[in-house]
Amino acid sequence: MQLDYLLFDFTDEESGRASFDAMASVFPDRLPALVGEIEAVLRWAHGEFGAPSASADEGEWDFDLHGTVGADLPLDIAYDARSGRVALARPHGDGRTTLTLTIGGSRVFCDSFSMAFHLSD
């Protein structure tokens, strides 16, 4: 899948795990497309590697998702694995919404992620 909004930076950790960080800031008319990319990435990870787990010993991957509106007003945002959808509070105003996604895990997960989304490290 080609990503238009999420541009990931790769971080390799000494523990053998690694992560990808992306931040995108869009006006309201582009928010559905950005959310769609986040949903696609998280559905892929969940479908290929099962449920996320913060424990490095128990799971292949995990993620962190945050959002802000305007000048750093926090946005309630969550991913529902059952539906494969991102739920977010409706942003107020017509300013930018900024979403950040960190996703990472084992070397196998990161290699697969890079190949699935055409990333290079």
Backbone as a ProteinNet text record, in pm:
[ID]
protein_1_A
[PRIMARY]
MQLDYLLFDFTDEESGRASFDAMASVFPDRLPALVGEIEAVLRWAHGEFGAPSASADEGEWDFDLHGTVGADLPLDIAYDARSGRVALARPHGDGRTTLTLTIGGSRVFCDSFSMAFHLSD
[TERTIARY]
83.6	0	87.5	53.5	123.7	64.8	150.3	107.1	134.8	34.6	50.5	70	16.8	21.7	121.6	132.4	221.3	361	454.4	595	670.3	715.7	773.6	924.1	970.7	1112.1	1139.6	1248.1	1283.8	1385	1363.9	1458.9	1491	1617.4	1663.5	1713	1661.9	1697	1798.7	1880.2	1981.6	1920.7	1796.5	1728.8	1696.9	1714.4	1678.1	1542.2	1469.1	1339.9	1361.9	1259.9	1271.4	1133.8	1130.1	1001.7	1002.2	881	856.3	767.8	805.7	729.6	683.1	555	500.8	413.1	415.3	328.5	276.4	145.8	85.7	-11.9	-11.9	-99.7	-181.6	-314.6	-402	-518.3	-575	-698.9	-815.4	-931.9	-1045.7	-1082.8	-1070.6	-1108.8	-1016.6	-896.6	-799.7	-796	-865.6	-861.4	-911.1	-1020.7	-1063.7	-957.1	-883.8	-778.3	-664.7	-626.2	-521.1	-565.8	-686	-739	-745	-782	-785.7	-650.1	-544.7	-410	-373.2	-404.8	-376.5	-452.3	-579	-657.7	-595.7	-551.1	-490.8	-363.9	-280.3	-155.9	-186.9	-278.4	-308.4	-384.2	-472	-539.9	-437.7	-342.4	-237.9	-161.8	-114.8	-34.9	-114.4	-237.9	-322.9	-350.1	-376.7	-404.9	-284.6	-167.1	-45.3	20.4	10.7	86.6	2.1	-129.3	-215.3	-228.7	-282.9	-309.3	-179	-180.4	-60.3	-34	91.2	130.4	248.2	237.4	344.9	465.6	447.1	555.7	640.6	769	860.2	870.4	847.2	859	734.8	620.5	495.3	437.9	471.8	408.5	507.9	462.1	546.1	547	439.5	429.8	342.2	350.8	265.6	260.1	170.6	158.8	115.1	133.6	90.7	32.1	-89	-160.6	-208.9	-176.7	-217.5	-265.2	-344.1	-391.3	-406.2	-390.6	-414.2	-487.6	-557.6	-628.2	-575	-553.4	-507.7	-378.4	-377.7	-257.2	-247.7	-227.9	-202.1	-318.7	-441.4	-558.1	-570.7	-560.1	-564.6	-693.5	-680.3	-791.9	-808.3	-929.7	-955.6	-952.9	-863.4	-847.9	-813.5	-870.8	-843.9	-866.8	-795.9	-814.2	-889.9	-995.9	-1074.3	-1036.7	-963.9	-916.3	-1031.4	-1138.2	-1251	-1311	-1330.8	-1389.8	-1284.6	-1158.3	-1052.5	-1063.4	-1128.8	-1155.3	-1092.3	-1057.4	-1011	-1131	-1149.5	-1255.1	-1188.9	-1239.4	-1184.9	-1297.5	-1276.1	-1371.8	-1369.8	-1482.9	-1490.5	-1408	-1306.6	-1226.1	-1311	-1283.4	-1355.8	-1282.2	-1357	-1297.7	-1249.3	-1185.8	-1137.9	-986.1	-920.6	-775.1	-722	-594.3	-527.8	-549.5	-555.7	-553.7	-422.2	-350.1	-222.6	-236.4	-199.9	-202.4	-61.6	-25.7	104.5	82.5	160.5	154.2	296	318.2	442.2	402.9	470.5	443.5	577.6	589	716.5	703.8	815.1	815.2	943.3	928.6	1043.4	1104.1	1221.3	1288.2	1202.3	1141.1	1055.4	937.2	874.7	763.4	809.9	920	967.2	1006.4	1068.8	1102.5	975.8	877.7	750.1	678.1	679.7	616.4	681.2	813.4	886.5	849.9	839.1	805.2	660.2	568.9	426	395.9	468.9	439.7	550.8	636.4	739.5	827.7	877.9	966.5	1108.6	1203.3	1343.3	1404.1	1498.2	1561.7	1699.8
-118.8	0	124.4	219.1	346.8	440.4	502.7	598.7	740.2	826.4	964.3	1062.8	1030.5	1122.7	1079	949.8	898.1	875.5	956	942.9	897.5	774.5	714.4	734.5	763.7	764.1	635.4	567.5	439.2	459	388.7	388.8	244.9	209.7	75.9	81.7	-6.5	-6.3	-115.4	-93.3	-191	-322.9	-320	-439.6	-539.2	-498.2	-583	-548.5	-465.6	-419.8	-287.8	-241.3	-116.2	-52.1	74.8	143.9	239.3	275.1	370.8	480	605.4	719.8	804.8	845.4	933.8	1039.2	1158.3	1266.7	1335.2	1359.3	1428.7	1532.4	1648	1758.3	1798.9	1791.6	1816.2	1907.7	1971.7	2046.8	1947.3	1988.4	1896	1817	1876.1	1803.6	1685.4	1683.7	1575.5	1474.1	1504.2	1417.2	1275.4	1255.3	1118	1035.1	1094.4	1021.4	982.9	1073.7	1043.7	932.8	943.5	839.6	706.5	708.1	586.1	518.3	597.9	540.2	477	544.4	488.7	357.8	356.1	233.4	121.4	151.2	49.5	-7.7	78.8	34	-55.3	-11.9	-89.2	-217.9	-215.9	-340.3	-439.8	-390.2	-478.3	-543.1	-461.3	-513.2	-615.7	-584.3	-674	-803	-791.4	-908.7	-999.5	-939.7	-1018	-1070.6	-995.5	-1030.1	-1043.2	-1039.8	-1056.5	-928.6	-944.4	-830.1	-764.6	-631.5	-562.8	-595.8	-586.1	-610.1	-521.4	-448.2	-358.4	-435.6	-560.4	-641.1	-698.4	-665.1	-713.2	-865.5	-927.7	-1072.8	-1146.4	-1078.7	-1146.5	-1116.7	-1005	-968.3	-928.7	-939.4	-902.3	-752.5	-682.7	-541.3	-466.1	-333.7	-245.2	-110.6	-23.1	108	210.8	337	450.7	552.4	599.2	689.3	809.8	930.1	1053.3	1155.4	1251.4	1357.4	1488.1	1596.9	1731.8	1812	1912	2003.5	2143.1	2218.1	2356.9	2364.8	2454.3	2480.8	2383.9	2257.6	2153.3	2121	2133.1	2089	1938.1	1858.1	1712.2	1664.9	1560.1	1500.9	1357	1320	1180.9	1096.3	997.1	910.7	770.7	670	531.3	442.5	331.1	232	113.4	71.9	-43.9	-159.5	-256.7	-368.6	-453.2	-462.8	-545.5	-492.6	-361.2	-302.8	-259.7	-247.8	-199.7	-50.7	20.9	163.6	248.8	370.8	471.9	556.4	570.6	658	783.4	899.3	1022.7	1121.8	1203.7	1310.2	1406.4	1457	1550	1674.9	1703.6	1823.9	1950.6	2046.5	2173.7	2274.3	2352.4	2456.2	2401.6	2489.3	2448.6	2453.8	2447.8	2445	2305.6	2292	2164.9	2066.2	1939.3	1828.4	1755.8	1728.5	1659.2	1523.4	1418.7	1283.3	1226.4	1155.7	1090	941.6	861.7	716.4	663.1	589.6	514.5	368.1	291.4	147.8	77.4	-30.2	-98.7	-238	-307.3	-443	-515.3	-645.1	-731.4	-698.9	-752.7	-734	-792.5	-907	-969.3	-876.6	-821.6	-728.9	-609	-548.5	-426.9	-453.2	-567.4	-601.9	-619	-687.3	-707.2	-575.1	-488.9	-357	-275.8	-274.8	-201.6	-250.1	-379	-434	-405.1	-418.3	-397.9	-254.5	-158.2	-16.7	53.7	-27.1	24.2	129.9	95.5	185.5	133.3	222.3	181.7	245.5	175.9	229.4	276.6
0	0	0	-81.5	-87.1	18.3	97	198.8	149.2	155.1	110.3	225.8	343.1	456.2	562.9	583.9	687.6	630.1	674.5	635.9	759.8	760.1	879.9	888.3	1010.8	1044.5	1120.8	1086.7	1146.5	1257.9	1369.4	1480.2	1517	1510.6	1546.5	1690.5	1776	1917.8	1947.5	2050.9	2089	2134.9	2179.3	2229.4	2118.5	1992.3	1880.2	1822.9	1893.3	1844	1769.8	1701.6	1627.8	1620.6	1576.8	1566.5	1447.7	1408.7	1302	1360.1	1338	1387.8	1270.9	1276.8	1173.6	1239	1181	1224.5	1098.9	1096.8	982.9	1035.9	972.5	1011.2	889.1	902.7	788.4	826.2	723.5	741.2	739.7	788.8	803	677.6	560.5	438.6	408.5	464.3	441	555.7	665.3	782.3	752.6	678.6	649.9	577.1	487.7	415.6	510.3	598.4	696.1	790	842.1	931.1	857.2	730.5	651	640.5	627.3	622.9	756.2	865.7	998.8	1017.1	978.3	988.6	906.3	786	699.3	761.5	817.4	880.5	1000.8	1085.4	1206.5	1174.6	1074.3	1032.9	977.7	899.8	847.5	962.1	1057.4	1168.6	1250	1279.2	1357.5	1280	1151.3	1069.2	1050	1036.4	1010.9	1138.5	1249.9	1370.6	1496.7	1482	1598.3	1679.3	1798.5	1885.5	1930.4	1945.4	1994.4	2140.7	2179.9	2318.2	2352.6	2462.3	2504.4	2557.1	2593.1	2647	2534.1	2536.5	2432.5	2433	2548.3	2558.5	2510.7	2504	2474.4	2336.4	2277.4	2151.8	2046.4	1923.9	1810	1784.7	1827.3	1791.6	1890.4	1884.4	1961.7	1889.7	1934.2	1871.7	1974.1	1936.8	2018	1921	1949.2	1860.8	1940.2	1892.5	1960	1857.6	1905.7	1818.7	1892.2	1817.7	1869.5	1763	1809.9	1720.6	1746.8	1639.6	1655	1733.1	1830.1	1910.3	2027.8	1996.6	2096	2188.3	2141.3	2216.7	2196.5	2304.8	2290.1	2223.6	2145.2	2072.1	2119.5	2159.5	2197.1	2071	2069.6	1953.3	2001	1936.7	1974	1852.4	1850.1	1745.4	1803.3	1735.5	1775.2	1682.6	1736.9	1656.1	1602.4	1677.1	1633.6	1502.5	1494.6	1373.8	1271.9	1317.5	1229.2	1200.2	1289.9	1267.8	1378.7	1340.7	1435.5	1474.9	1604.9	1655.9	1710.8	1669.2	1722.8	1746	1848.1	1876.5	1758.5	1723.8	1610.6	1642.5	1560.6	1584.4	1571.2	1655.5	1651.7	1564.4	1491.2	1408.6	1275.8	1200.3	1068.9	1060.9	1177.3	1180.3	1155.3	1167.2	1142	1255.9	1218.1	1312.6	1289.5	1397.5	1389.6	1455.5	1383.1	1435.7	1432	1538.7	1545.1	1568	1499.4	1512.4	1527.4	1635.2	1653.8	1652	1569.9	1559.7	1555.6	1629.5	1632.3	1688.2	1687.6	1739.7	1706.3	1687.3	1659.7	1523.7	1501.3	1371.9	1259.4	1282.7	1181	1149.2	1253.5	1231.9	1148.8	1188.2	1120.4	976.1	949.7	811.3	728	783.8	713.1	691.6	792.9	783.1	671.3	669	564.6	425.3	408.5	277.3	241	336.4	308.8	268.6	326.4	301.1	222.2	160.5	69	135.8	255.9	330.4	322	333.2	341.3	464.1	526.8	648.5	625.9
[MASK]
+++++++++++++++++++++++++++++++++++++++++++++++++++++++++++++++++++++++++++++++++++++++++++++++++++++++++++++++++++++++++

